[in-house]
C-alpha cells in the first residue's frame, strides 16, 4: 500500500496497523516546517501524529534530502529520498501554441496564490524596479491570496506592469518567452516549477527555503539563492540576471536535469519494492 501526504499517511498507518502481511510505503511531499508556519491546533495535532505513527510504516519516502532529514528527526526512522520526476520532455509538446515575444523583459512566477508562495516579496522588489527598467511581471496561478495581490498592484499603480494568468493549463508557452524565473516561497517540498524553468534554459532565482530549491540549484551553483524576504538582495539579483545572464549556471542546471527524469524515479521505486 502506498500513501501520500501527511494526513492520509497517518490514517493509513492506523487503518492497516493489524494487517501484518501488508507492506506500507509513506510518501511525504511537505517539510514538517509547513506545520509550524500554519501554527493551528490541526497542524500541531498532525505533527504529533506524524511523530507517533510514521515509524510503524515499512518505508518512508521524501521528495528532497533536507525534507527527509527533518522528517527523520521528527519520527525517528530512516527516510529514503526520491526526487519528483518533474523533468518530463512531454512538456515541450504543450509549447506548440506560440506567444509573440514583446520588446520588454519578462519576469515569470508560477505558483498558487497562497501565503506559502510569498508573492509580496517579489512584488516589493518589482515595485522598486518598475520605473528603472522596461520589464513586466507575469504571475500564473490561482488561490486565496489573489485579492491581496490585486490590492498591492492597484495601490502601487502596477496594473500596466503586472499581468495575471489563471489558466495554468497553458503555462508552458510563457516559459518560452520569459527572461527570468523567480520563486519566493517561505517553504517548499520540492519545487517542480524550478525544474520546468530550467527545461527552458531560464536563469533562476529562488529563496533559500526548506526544502527542495537549494538541492535543485545545487546550493547556488545552478541558480541564485536569496534569503526569505531579503528584498534588496532579490532586487539586485533580478537586475543581474536580466542584463548579465550567467550562461554557465544556466548550462549546468540544464545539463543536470536527468536527476529528475522518470526513469531514475522508477528505478528507485523498483529497488524499494524488491527490498520489502
C-alpha positions in Angstrom: 0.0 0.0 0.0 1.3 3.4 -1.0 0.1 6.6 0.7 0.9 10.2 0.0 0.7 13.4 2.2 0.7 13.6 6.0 -3.0 13.3 6.9 -3.6 10.4 4.5 -0.4 8.8 5.8 -1.5 9.0 9.4 -4.8 7.4 8.6 -3.1 4.7 6.5 -0.9 3.7 9.4 -3.8 3.5 11.8 -6.1 1.7 9.4 -3.5 -1.0 8.5 -1.9 -1.5 11.9 -3.3 -5.0 12.3 -2.5 -6.1 8.7 0.9 -7.6 9.4 1.1 -9.1 5.9 0.7 -5.7 4.2 3.7 -3.5 3.3 3.1 0.2 3.8 5.0 2.9 2.0 4.5 6.5 3.0 5.4 9.4 0.7 5.9 12.8 2.3 5.9 15.9 0.0 5.8 18.6 2.6 8.5 19.6 5.1 7.4 19.5 8.7 8.2 23.2 8.8 4.9 23.8 7.0 3.0 22.7 10.1 5.0 25.3 12.2 4.1 28.1 9.7 0.4 27.1 9.9 0.5 27.1 13.7 -3.1 25.9 14.2 -4.5 23.2 16.5 -4.9 21.0 13.5 -1.3 21.4 12.3 0.1 20.8 15.8 -2.0 17.6 16.1 -0.8 16.4 12.6 2.8 17.0 13.6 2.3 15.0 16.8 0.6 12.1 14.9 3.5 12.1 12.4 5.9 11.6 15.2 3.8 8.8 16.7 2.6 6.9 13.6 5.2 7.2 10.8 7.7 4.8 12.5 5.2 1.9 12.1 5.4 2.1 8.2 7.8 -0.1 6.3 9.3 2.7 4.2 9.1 6.5 4.3 10.0 8.4 1.1 10.7 12.1 1.0 10.9 14.2 -2.2 14.0 16.1 -1.2 17.0 15.3 1.0 16.5 18.1 3.5 12.9 17.2 3.9 14.0 13.6 4.6 16.5 14.7 7.3 13.9 16.9 9.0 11.4 14.1 8.9 13.9 11.6 10.3 14.5 13.8 13.3 10.7 14.1 13.9 9.7 10.4 13.5 13.0 8.7 14.5 13.0 6.5 11.4 15.2 6.4 8.3 13.8 8.2 5.3 14.6 7.5 1.7 14.8 10.4 -0.8 13.3 10.1 -4.3 13.1 13.3 -6.2 9.9 14.2 -8.1 10.0 13.1 -11.8 9.5 16.7 -12.9 11.9 16.5 -15.9 9.3 15.4 -18.4 10.1 16.1 -22.1 6.4 15.8 -22.9 6.1 19.3 -21.6 7.6 20.6 -24.9 4.6 19.3 -26.7 2.5 21.9 -24.9 4.5 24.8 -26.4 3.2 24.5 -30.0 1.0 27.5 -29.4 3.4 30.3 -29.8 3.1 33.6 -27.9 4.6 36.6 -29.6 7.6 38.0 -27.7 7.3 41.6 -26.8 10.1 44.2 -26.6 10.2 44.3 -22.8 11.9 41.9 -20.4 9.6 39.3 -18.7 9.9 38.0 -15.1 7.9 34.9 -14.6 6.5 33.4 -11.4 4.3 30.2 -11.5 2.8 29.5 -8.1 -0.5 29.2 -6.3 -1.7 32.4 -4.9 -1.2 31.3 -1.3 0.7 32.7 1.7 3.3 29.9 1.4 4.4 31.3 -2.0 5.2 34.8 -0.6 4.3 36.8 -3.7 4.7 40.0 -1.7 8.5 39.6 -1.6 8.6 39.6 -5.4 6.0 42.4 -5.7 8.0 44.7 -3.5 11.2 44.1 -5.4 9.4 44.6 -8.7 7.9 47.8 -7.5 11.4 49.2 -6.8 12.4 48.4 -10.4 9.3 49.4 -12.3 10.4 52.9 -13.2 14.0 51.9 -14.0 13.6 49.1 -16.5 11.4 48.1 -19.4 10.1 45.0 -17.7 6.9 43.2 -16.9 6.0 40.6 -14.3 3.8 37.6 -15.3 2.1 35.8 -12.4 0.5 32.5 -13.2 -1.7 30.8 -10.6 -4.8 31.0 -8.6 -5.8 31.0 -4.9 -6.9 32.8 -1.7 -4.2 35.5 -1.9 -5.3 36.8 -5.3 -7.3 39.7 -3.7 -4.2 40.8 -1.7 -2.0 40.6 -4.8 -4.5 42.7 -6.8 -4.8 45.2 -4.0 -1.0 45.6 -3.9 -0.9 46.0 -7.7 -3.6 48.7 -7.6 -2.1 50.5 -4.6 1.3 50.9 -6.3 -0.2 51.6 -9.8 1.3 48.4 -11.3 -1.7 47.5 -13.5 0.3 48.1 -16.7 3.4 46.3 -15.5 2.0 43.1 -14.0 -0.2 40.5 -15.8 -2.0 37.7 -14.0 -2.9 34.5 -15.8 -5.2 32.0 -14.1 -5.2 29.3 -16.8 -2.4 27.1 -15.6 -3.1 24.5 -18.3 -1.4 26.8 -20.8 1.6 27.8 -18.7 4.5 26.3 -20.8 4.5 28.9 -23.7 5.1 31.6 -21.1 8.3 29.9 -20.0 9.5 30.2 -23.6 9.1 33.9 -23.9 10.3 34.8 -20.4 13.7 36.2 -19.4 13.9 35.2 -15.8 12.1 32.8 -13.4 11.7 33.7 -9.7 10.4 31.6 -6.8 9.9 33.4 -3.4 8.3 30.7 -1.2 8.5 30.5 2.6 8.8 26.7 2.2 8.6 24.0 -0.5 8.5 20.3 -0.5 10.5 20.2 -3.8 9.7 22.9 -6.3 8.7 21.4 -9.6 8.5 24.8 -11.3 12.3 25.3 -10.9 12.9 22.2 -13.0 10.4 23.3 -15.6 12.1 26.8 -15.8 15.4 25.0 -16.3 14.0 23.0 -19.1 13.5 26.3 -21.0 17.0 27.5 -20.1 15.8 30.4 -17.9 18.0 31.9 -15.3 16.5 31.2 -11.9 16.3 33.0 -8.6 14.8 31.2 -5.6 14.5 31.8 -1.8 16.8 29.5 0.1 13.9 27.9 1.8 13.3 24.4 3.1 13.5 22.0 1.3 13.9 21.5 -2.4 15.3 24.7 -4.1 18.8 24.6 -2.7 19.1 20.9 -3.9 17.7 21.6 -7.3 20.0 24.6 -7.7 23.0 22.8 -6.1 23.4 25.3 -3.3 23.5 28.2 -5.7 25.8 26.8 -8.4 23.0 26.3 -10.9 20.9 29.4 -10.0 20.8 32.2 -7.4 19.6 31.7 -3.8 18.3 34.6 -1.6 17.2 34.7 2.0 13.5 34.8 2.6 12.2 38.4 2.5 15.6 39.9 1.6 14.0 42.3 -0.9 17.2 44.3 -1.5 19.2 41.2 -2.5 16.4 40.0 -4.7 16.2 43.3 -6.5 20.0 43.2 -7.2 19.8 39.6 -8.4 16.9 40.4 -10.8 19.0 43.2 -12.3 22.0 40.9 -12.6 20.0 38.1 -14.2 18.1 40.2 -16.7 21.1 42.0 -18.1 24.1 39.8 -17.3 22.9 36.3 -17.6 25.3 33.7 -16.2 25.3 31.3 -19.1 27.5 28.8 -17.2 24.9 28.4 -14.4 22.1 28.0 -16.9 24.0 25.4 -18.8 25.0 23.5 -15.6 21.4 23.5 -14.4 20.0 22.3 -17.8 22.6 19.5 -18.0 21.7 18.3 -14.5 18.0 17.6 -15.3 18.5 13.9 -15.7 18.4 13.8 -11.9 14.6 14.3 -12.1 13.8 12.0 -15.0 11.0 9.5 -14.7 13.4 6.6 -15.4 15.5 7.4 -12.3 12.3 7.7 -10.3 11.1 4.3 -11.4 14.4 2.5 -10.8 14.5 3.7 -7.2 10.9 2.6 -6.6 11.6 -0.8 -8.1 14.5 -1.2 -5.7 12.3 -0.4 -2.7 9.6 -2.9 -3.9 12.2 -5.6 -4.3 13.7 -5.0 -0.9 10.5 -5.1 1.1 
